[in-house]
């Protein structure tokens, strides 16, 4: 994607195979990214960041010397620090990750969908930037404008749907569908990544690789296996509740919308 041309990345992980796997995923999905260095410990990671000033730093949380969290804390006071993405095998570190202004975190073993989620979030940060991405990232309130209305095909016409009327967006069998509060379901040409980038991020939560949900429609939360959750939505006009899973890698972000 030329959208990321010139974007510099460093990777820090004391597990060589994990670092190589992440490099491969980034190269295959985003060939325009420039991976400028790989570190195997926290001190080396901090030195690479100070020297090369990358736009994104993927930091393993558990590393010799300085941990990824300690590296991030040292970067808080630096001018134009990179966007931080933590990598960990243990999702209990998620809240600590956000406490040091991390952009996101991904779980090992790496999943292509998680990488796409992270890069989608970074792309939203870049939207509207007229300067170097590291500078734009630090601007107060810098974010892409949200799209409030979407058009969907209905027979030989295009129906316009306000984002507030969307209950959820989901993918099934490689197709993407939009479901309204009225219980109507429309197939759409946009991808989940497109919706994630365009929907107001204070109202819509990417809770699973296959689901984006309107947070205002969440009625109940049920615990699920493997530290996950099931979101039970308000009854729609057809009198039915939708149930939406929260993926393990997305569970920590639910706390940004609802006090648990």
PENORVEN-V190502 format. One record per pair of residues at least 12 apart in sequence whose C-alpha atoms are under 10 Angstrom apart, sorted by the first residue. I is the first residue (numbers start at 0). GAP is how many residues later the second one is. D is the distance in whole Angstrom. If there is no record, write none. Layout:
I/GAP/D ; I/GAP/D
This chain:
0/28/8 ; 0/29/6 ; 0/30/7 ; 0/31/6 ; 0/32/8 ; 1/28/9 ; 1/29/9 ; 1/30/6 ; 1/31/9 ; 2/27/9 ; 2/29/8 ; 2/30/9 ; 2/120/8 ; 2/123/9 ; 2/124/10 ; 3/26/7 ; 3/27/9 ; 3/28/6 ; 3/29/6 ; 3/30/9 ; 3/115/9 ; 3/118/10 ; 3/119/8 ; 3/122/9 ; 3/129/10 ; 4/25/9 ; 4/26/9 ; 4/27/5 ; 4/28/6 ; 4/29/8 ; 5/26/7 ; 5/27/7 ; 5/28/7 ; 5/49/9 ; 5/126/9 ; 5/127/9 ; 6/25/8 ; 6/26/5 ; 6/27/6 ; 6/28/9 ; 6/29/10 ; 6/47/8 ; 6/48/6 ; 6/49/8 ; 6/125/9 ; 6/126/8 ; 6/127/9 ; 7/24/9 ; 7/25/6 ; 7/26/5 ; 7/27/6 ; 7/28/6 ; 7/29/9 ; 7/44/9 ; 7/45/8 ; 7/46/5 ; 7/47/5 ; 7/48/7 ; 7/49/9 ; 7/74/9 ; 7/125/10 ; 7/126/10 ; 8/14/10 ; 8/17/10 ; 8/24/7 ; 8/25/6 ; 8/26/5 ; 8/27/6 ; 8/28/7 ; 8/29/9 ; 8/40/9 ; 8/43/9 ; 8/44/9 ; 8/45/5 ; 8/46/6 ; 8/47/5 ; 8/48/6 ; 8/49/8 ; 8/73/9 ; 8/74/10 ; 9/13/10 ; 9/24/9 ; 9/25/6 ; 9/26/6 ; 9/27/5 ; 9/28/6 ; 9/29/8 ; 9/35/8 ; 9/38/8 ; 9/39/7 ; 9/42/9 ; 9/43/9 ; 9/44/6 ; 9/45/8 ; 9/46/7 ; 9/47/5 ; 9/48/6 ; 9/49/8 ; 9/72/10 ; 10/12/8 ; 10/24/8 ; 10/25/9 ; 10/26/7 ; 10/27/5 ; 10/28/6 ; 10/29/9 ; 10/34/8 ; 10/37/10 ; 10/38/10 ; 10/45/9 ; 10/46/6 ; 10/47/5 ; 10/48/6 ; 10/49/8 ; 10/74/10 ; 10/75/10 ; 10/76/10 ; 11/25/8 ; 11/26/6 ; 11/27/4 ; 11/28/6 ; 11/29/7 ; 11/30/7 ; 11/31/10 ; 11/32/8 ; 11/33/6 ; 11/34/9 ; 11/36/9 ; 11/45/8 ; 11/46/6 ; 11/47/5 ; 11/48/6 ; 11/49/9 ; 11/51/8 ; 11/56/8 ; 11/74/9 ; 11/75/9 ; 12/25/8 ; 12/26/6 ; 12/27/5 ; 12/28/7 ; 12/29/8 ; 12/32/9 ; 12/45/8 ; 12/46/7 ; 12/47/5 ; 12/48/8 ; 12/49/8 ; 12/50/7 ; 12/51/9 ; 12/54/10 ; 12/55/9 ; 12/74/8 ; 12/75/10 ; 13/24/10 ; 13/25/7 ; 13/26/4 ; 13/27/6 ; 13/28/9 ; 13/45/10 ; 13/46/8 ; 13/47/10 ; 13/48/8 ; 13/49/6 ; 13/50/7 ; 14/24/10 ; 14/25/7 ; 14/26/10 ; 14/45/9 ; 14/48/9 ; 15/22/9 ; 15/23/9 ; 15/24/8 ; 17/42/10 ; 17/69/10 ; 17/90/8 ; 17/91/8 ; 17/92/8 ; 18/19/8 ; 18/20/9 ; 18/21/9 ; 18/39/9 ; 18/40/10 ; 18/41/9 ; 19/18/9 ; 20/88/9 ; 20/89/8 ; 20/90/10 ; 21/36/9 ; 21/65/10 ; 21/86/10 ; 21/87/9 ; 21/88/7 ; 21/89/9 ; 21/90/9 ; 21/93/9 ; 22/12/8 ; 22/15/9 ; 24/85/8 ; 24/86/9 ; 24/87/7 ; 24/90/8 ; 24/91/10 ; 25/86/9 ; 25/89/8 ; 25/90/9 ; 25/93/10 ; 27/84/10 ; 28/83/8 ; 28/86/9 ; 28/87/8 ; 28/90/10 ; 29/85/10 ; 29/86/9 ; 29/89/9 ; 32/23/10 ; 33/20/9 ; 33/21/10 ; 34/19/9 ; 34/21/10 ; 34/22/10 ; 35/12/9 ; 35/13/10 ; 35/16/8 ; 35/17/10 ; 35/18/8 ; 36/12/9 ; 36/15/9 ; 36/17/9 ; 36/20/10 ; 37/19/10 ; 37/20/10 ; 38/20/9 ; 38/21/10 ; 39/19/10 ; 39/20/9 ; 39/23/8 ; 39/24/8 ; 39/25/10 ; 40/18/9 ; 40/19/9 ; 40/21/9 ; 40/22/5 ; 40/23/5 ; 40/24/6 ; 40/25/7 ; 40/26/8 ; 40/27/9 ; 40/30/10 ; 41/17/8 ; 41/18/9 ; 41/19/9 ; 41/20/9 ; 41/21/6 ; 41/22/6 ; 41/23/6 ; 41/24/4 ; 41/25/6 ; 41/26/6 ; 41/27/9 ; 41/28/8 ; 41/29/6 ; 41/30/10 ; 42/20/9 ; 42/21/8 ; 42/22/6 ; 42/23/6 ; 42/24/9 ; 42/25/10 ; 42/27/10 ; 42/28/8 ; 43/21/9 ; 43/22/9 ; 43/27/10 ; 44/12/9 ; 44/13/10 ; 44/14/8 ; 44/15/10 ; 44/21/9 ; 44/22/10 ; 44/23/9 ; 44/26/8 ; 45/20/9 ; 45/22/9 ; 45/24/10 ; 45/25/6 ; 45/26/9 ; 45/28/8 ; 45/29/8 ; 46/24/10 ; 48/22/10 ; 48/26/9 ; 48/32/8 ; 48/33/8 ; 49/25/9 ; 49/28/9 ; 49/29/10 ; 49/31/9 ; 49/32/10 ; 52/26/10 ; 52/27/8 ; 52/28/7 ; 52/29/7 ; 52/81/9 ; 53/26/10 ; 53/27/8 ; 53/28/6 ; 53/29/9 ; 53/79/10 ; 53/80/8 ; 54/25/9 ; 54/26/8 ; 54/27/5 ; 54/28/6 ; 54/29/9 ; 54/67/10 ; 54/77/9 ; 54/78/7 ; 54/79/6 ; 54/80/9 ; 54/82/9 ; 55/25/9 ; 55/26/5 ; 55/27/5 ; 55/28/6 ; 55/29/7 ; 55/47/9 ; 55/63/10 ; 55/66/9 ; 55/77/10 ; 55/78/9 ; 56/15/9 ; 56/24/9 ; 56/25/6 ; 56/26/6 ; 56/27/5 ; 56/28/6 ; 56/29/8 ; 56/45/10 ; 56/46/10 ; 57/24/10 ; 57/25/9 ; 57/26/6 ; 57/27/5 ; 57/28/6 ; 57/29/7 ; 57/46/10 ; 57/47/9 ; 57/48/9 ; 58/12/8 ; 58/13/9 ; 58/25/7 ; 58/26/6 ; 58/27/5 ; 58/28/6 ; 58/29/9 ; 58/46/9 ; 58/47/10 ; 59/25/9 ; 59/26/6 ; 59/27/5 ; 59/28/6 ; 59/29/9 ; 59/45/10 ; 59/46/10 ; 59/47/10 ; 59/48/10 ; 60/24/10 ; 60/25/6 ; 60/26/6 ; 60/27/6 ; 60/28/9 ; 60/29/9 ; 60/32/8 ; 60/36/9 ; 60/44/10 ; 61/24/10 ; 61/25/9 ; 61/26/7 ; 61/27/9 ; 61/28/10 ; 67/16/9 ; 67/17/10 ; 67/18/7 ; 67/19/9 ; 67/20/10 ; 67/29/9 ; 68/15/10 ; 68/17/8 ; 68/24/9 ; 68/27/8 ; 68/28/7 ; 68/29/10 ; 68/30/9 ; 68/31/7 ; 68/33/9 ; 69/30/9 ; 70/13/10 ; 70/29/10 ; 71/12/7 ; 71/13/10 ; 71/14/9 ; 71/25/9 ; 71/27/10 ; 71/28/6 ; 71/29/8 ; 71/30/8 ; 72/26/9 ; 72/27/6 ; 72/28/9 ; 73/26/10 ; 74/25/9 ; 75/24/8 ; 75/25/8 ; 78/55/9 ; 78/56/9 ; 78/59/9 ; 79/53/9 ; 79/54/6 ; 79/55/6 ; 79/56/9 ; 79/57/8 ; 79/58/7 ; 79/59/10 ; 80/53/7 ; 80/54/9 ; 80/56/9 ; 80/57/8 ; 81/20/10 ; 81/21/10 ; 81/51/9 ; 81/52/6 ; 81/53/9 ; 81/55/8 ; 81/56/9 ; 82/18/9 ; 82/19/7 ; 82/20/6 ; 82/21/9 ; 82/39/8 ; 82/42/10 ; 82/50/10 ; 82/51/8 ; 82/54/8 ; 82/55/9 ; 83/13/9 ; 83/14/10 ; 83/16/9 ; 83/17/8 ; 83/18/5 ; 83/19/5 ; 83/20/7 ; 83/21/8 ; 84/12/8 ; 84/13/10 ; 84/16/10 ; 84/17/6 ; 84/18/6 ; 84/19/5 ; 84/20/5 ; 84/21/7 ; 84/33/8 ; 85/12/9 ; 85/16/7 ; 85/17/8 ; 85/18/7 ; 85/19/4 ; 85/20/6 ; 85/21/8 ; 86/17/9 ; 86/18/6 ; 86/19/5 ; 86/20/6 ; 86/21/7 ; 86/22/9 ; 86/23/9 ; 87/17/8 ; 87/18/7 ; 87/19/5 ; 87/20/6 ; 87/21/9 ; 87/22/9 ; 88/17/8 ; 88/18/5 ; 88/19/5 ; 88/20/7 ; 88/21/9 ; 89/16/10 ; 89/17/7 ; 89/18/8 ; 89/159/10 ; 90/14/9 ; 90/15/9 ; 90/16/7 ; 90/17/9 ; 90/136/9 ; 90/157/8 ; 90/158/7 ; 90/159/10 ; 90/160/9 ; 90/161/8 ; 91/135/10 ; 91/160/8 ; 92/12/9 ; 92/159/9 ; 93/12/9 ; 93/13/10 ; 93/155/9 ; 93/156/10 ; 93/157/9 ; 93/158/6 ; 93/159/8 ; 94/157/7 ; 94/158/8 ; 94/160/9 ; 94/161/10 ; 96/155/10 ; 97/154/9 ; 97/155/9 ; 97/158/10 ; 102/15/8 ; 102/18/8 ; 102/19/8 ; 102/22/10 ; 103/13/9 ; 103/14/7 ; 103/15/10 ; 103/17/8 ; 103/18/9 ; 103/145/10 ; 103/146/10 ; 103/148/10 ; 103/149/9 ; 104/12/10 ; 104/13/8 ; 104/144/8 ; 104/145/9 ; 104/147/9 ; 104/148/10 ; 105/12/8 ; 105/143/7 ; 105/144/9 ; 106/141/9 ; 106/142/6 ; 106/143/10 ; 107/141/10 ; 110/138/10 ; 111/97/10 ; 112/80/10 ; 112/95/9 ; 112/96/6 ; 112/97/9 ; 113/94/10 ; 113/95/8 ; 113/135/8 ; 113/136/9 ; 115/77/8 ; 115/93/10 ; 116/75/10 ; 116/76/7 ; 116/79/9 ; 116/80/10 ; 116/89/9 ; 116/91/10 ; 116/92/8 ; 116/133/10 ; 118/74/10 ; 119/73/7 ; 119/74/9 ; 119/76/8 ; 119/77/7 ; 120/22/10 ; 120/72/9 ; 120/75/8 ; 120/76/7 ; 121/15/9 ; 121/21/10 ; 121/75/10 ; 122/20/10 ; 122/21/9 ; 122/74/8 ; 123/13/10 ; 123/18/9 ; 123/19/6 ; 123/20/5 ; 123/21/9 ; 123/22/10 ; 123/72/9 ; 123/73/6 ; 123/74/9 ; 124/12/6 ; 124/13/10 ; 124/14/10 ; 124/16/10 ; 124/17/7 ; 124/18/5 ; 124/19/7 ; 124/72/10 ; 125/16/8 ; 125/17/7 ; 125/18/8 ; 126/15/9 ; 126/16/7 ; 126/17/5 ; 126/18/8 ; 126/70/10 ; 127/14/8 ; 127/15/7 ; 127/16/6 ; 127/17/8 ; 128/13/8 ; 128/14/9 ; 128/15/9 ; 142/58/10 ; 143/53/8 ; 143/54/8 ; 143/55/10 ; 143/56/9 ; 143/57/10 ; 144/52/9 ; 144/53/7 ; 144/54/9 ; 144/55/8 ; 145/17/10 ; 145/49/10 ; 145/50/10 ; 145/51/8 ; 145/52/5 ; 145/53/5 ; 145/54/5 ; 145/55/8 ; 146/15/9 ; 146/16/8 ; 146/48/9 ; 146/50/9 ; 146/51/5 ; 146/52/6 ; 146/53/7 ; 147/13/9 ; 147/14/6 ; 147/15/5 ; 147/16/8 ; 147/50/8 ; 147/51/7 ; 147/52/8 ; 148/12/5 ; 148/13/4 ; 148/14/5 ; 148/15/9 ; 148/16/9 ; 148/17/10 ; 148/49/10 ; 148/50/9 ; 149/12/6 ; 149/13/7 ; 149/16/10 ; 149/28/10 ; 149/38/10 ; 149/40/10 ; 149/45/10 ; 149/48/10 ; 149/49/10 ; 150/35/10 ; 150/37/9 ; 150/38/10 ; 151/25/10 ; 151/26/9 ; 151/34/7 ; 151/35/7 ; 151/36/6 ; 151/37/8 ; 151/38/10 ; 152/33/8 ; 152/34/8 ; 152/35/8 ; 152/36/9 ; 153/32/8 ; 153/33/10 ; 158/27/10 ; 160/17/10 ; 160/19/8 ; 161/18/9 ; 162/17/9 ; 162/35/10 ; 162/36/7 ; 162/37/8 ; 162/40/9 ; 162/41/9 ; 162/51/9 ; 163/16/9 ; 163/17/9 ; 163/35/10 ; 163/36/9 ; 163/39/9 ; 163/40/10 ; 163/50/8 ; 163/52/9 ; 164/14/9 ; 164/15/6 ; 164/16/6 ; 164/17/8 ; 164/49/9 ; 165/12/7 ; 165/13/6 ; 165/14/4 ; 165/15/6 ; 165/16/9 ; 165/17/9 ; 165/18/10 ; 165/19/10 ; 165/33/10 ; 165/38/9 ; 165/46/10 ; 165/47/8 ; 165/48/7 ; 165/51/9 ; 166/12/6 ; 166/13/5 ; 166/14/5 ; 166/15/9 ; 166/16/8 ; 166/17/10 ; 166/18/10 ; 166/37/9 ; 166/45/9 ; 166/46/6 ; 166/47/5 ; 166/48/9 ; 166/49/9 ; 166/50/7 ; 166/51/9 ; 166/66/8 ; 166/67/9 ; 166/69/9 ; 166/75/9 ; 167/12/7 ; 167/13/9 ; 167/17/10 ; 167/36/8 ; 167/37/9 ; 167/38/10 ; 167/43/7 ; 167/44/6 ; 167/45/4 ; 167/46/6 ; 167/47/9 ; 167/49/9 ; 167/65/10 ; 167/74/9 ; 167/76/9 ; 168/16/9 ; 168/17/10 ; 168/18/10 ; 168/19/10 ; 168/22/10 ; 168/23/7 ; 168/26/8 ; 168/27/9 ; 168/35/10 ; 168/37/9 ; 168/41/8 ; 168/42/6 ; 168/43/5 ; 168/44/6 ; 168/45/9 ; 169/17/10 ; 169/21/9 ; 169/22/7 ; 169/25/10 ; 169/36/10 ; 169/38/9 ; 169/39/9 ; 169/40/5 ; 169/41/4 ; 169/42/6 ; 169/43/8 ; 169/74/10 ; 170/16/10 ; 170/20/8 ; 170/21/7 ; 170/38/8 ; 170/39/5 ; 170/40/7 ; 170/41/9 ; 171/38/7 ; 171/39/10 ; 173/17/10 ; 173/36/10 ; 174/12/7 ; 174/13/8 ; 174/14/8 ; 174/15/9 ; 174/16/8 ; 174/17/9 ; 175/12/6 ; 175/13/7 ; 175/14/7 ; 175/15/6 ; 175/16/7 ; 175/19/10 ; 175/34/9 ; 175/35/10 ; 176/12/9 ; 176/13/9 ; 176/14/9 ; 176/15/9 ; 176/34/10 ; 177/12/10 ; 177/14/10 ; 177/17/10 ; 177/34/10 ; 178/34/10 ; 179/34/10 ; 179/56/8 ; 179/57/10 ; 180/33/10 ; 180/36/9 ; 180/53/9 ; 180/54/9 ; 180/55/5 ; 180/56/7 ; 180/57/9 ; 181/53/10 ; 181/54/6 ; 181/55/5 ; 181/56/7 ; 181/57/9 ; 182/52/9 ; 182/53/6 ; 182/54/7 ; 182/55/6 ; 182/56/9 ; 182/57/8 ; 182/58/10 ; 182/59/10 ; 183/52/10 ; 183/53/10 ; 183/54/9 ; 191/14/9 ; 191/17/8 ; 191/18/8 ; 191/19/8 ; 191/20/8 ; 192/13/9 ; 192/16/10 ; 192/19/10 ; 194/17/8 ; 195/15/10 ; 195/16/7 ; 198/13/10 ; 198/15/10 ; 199/14/10 ; 200/13/10 ; 200/14/10 ; 201/12/9 ; 201/13/8 ; 201/14/10 ; 201/54/9 ; 201/55/8 ; 202/12/5 ; 202/13/7 ; 202/14/10 ; 202/54/8 ; 203/12/8 ; 203/13/10 ; 203/53/9 ; 204/41/10 ; 204/45/9 ; 204/48/8 ; 204/49/8 ; 204/51/9 ; 204/52/8 ; 205/40/9 ; 205/41/9 ; 205/44/7 ; 205/45/10 ; 205/47/9 ; 205/48/9 ; 206/22/10 ; 206/23/10 ; 206/24/9 ; 206/37/8 ; 206/38/7 ; 206/39/5 ; 206/40/6 ; 206/41/9 ; 206/42/9 ; 206/43/5 ; 206/44/7 ; 206/45/10 ; 206/46/8 ; 206/47/7 ; 207/36/8 ; 207/37/7 ; 207/38/5 ; 207/39/5 ; 207/40/8 ; 207/41/8 ; 207/42/6 ; 207/43/9 ; 208/36/10 ; 208/37/9 ; 208/38/7 ; 208/40/9 ; 208/41/9 ; 209/34/10 ; 209/35/9 ; 209/36/10 ; 209/37/9 ; 210/33/7 ; 210/34/8 ; 210/35/8 ; 210/36/9 ; 211/32/9 ; 211/34/10 ; 212/18/9 ; 212/20/9 ; 212/31/8 ; 212/32/10 ; 212/33/10 ; 213/19/9 ; 214/16/10 ; 214/18/9 ; 214/39/9 ; 214/42/7 ; 214/43/9 ; 215/17/9 ; 215/18/9 ; 215/41/10 ; 216/14/9 ; 216/15/9 ; 216/16/5 ; 216/17/5 ; 216/18/9 ; 216/19/9 ; 216/24/10 ; 216/25/10 ; 217/13/6 ; 217/14/6 ; 217/15/4 ; 217/16/6 ; 217/17/10 ; 217/23/10 ; 217/24/9 ; 217/25/9 ; 217/26/10 ; 217/40/10 ; 218/12/8 ; 218/13/6 ; 218/14/5 ; 218/15/5 ; 218/16/9 ; 218/22/9 ; 219/12/5 ; 219/13/7 ; 219/14/8 ; 219/23/10 ; 220/12/9 ; 220/22/9 ; 220/23/10 ; 220/24/10 ; 220/25/10 ; 220/37/10 ; 220/39/9 ; 221/21/10 ; 221/23/9 ; 222/22/10 ; 222/23/10 ; 223/21/8 ; 223/22/9 ; 223/23/10 ; 223/24/10 ; 224/23/9 ; 225/21/9 ; 225/22/7 ; 226/19/10 ; 226/20/9 ; 226/21/7 ; 226/24/8 ; 227/17/8 ; 227/18/6 ; 227/19/6 ; 227/20/5 ; 227/21/9 ; 227/22/9 ; 227/23/6 ; 227/24/10 ; 228/15/9 ; 228/16/6 ; 228/17/5 ; 228/18/8 ; 228/19/8 ; 228/21/10 ; 228/22/7 ; 228/25/9 ; 229/13/6 ; 229/14/6 ; 229/15/5 ; 229/16/6 ; 229/17/9 ; 230/12/6 ; 230/13/5 ; 230/14/6 ; 230/15/7 ; 231/12/7 ; 231/13/9
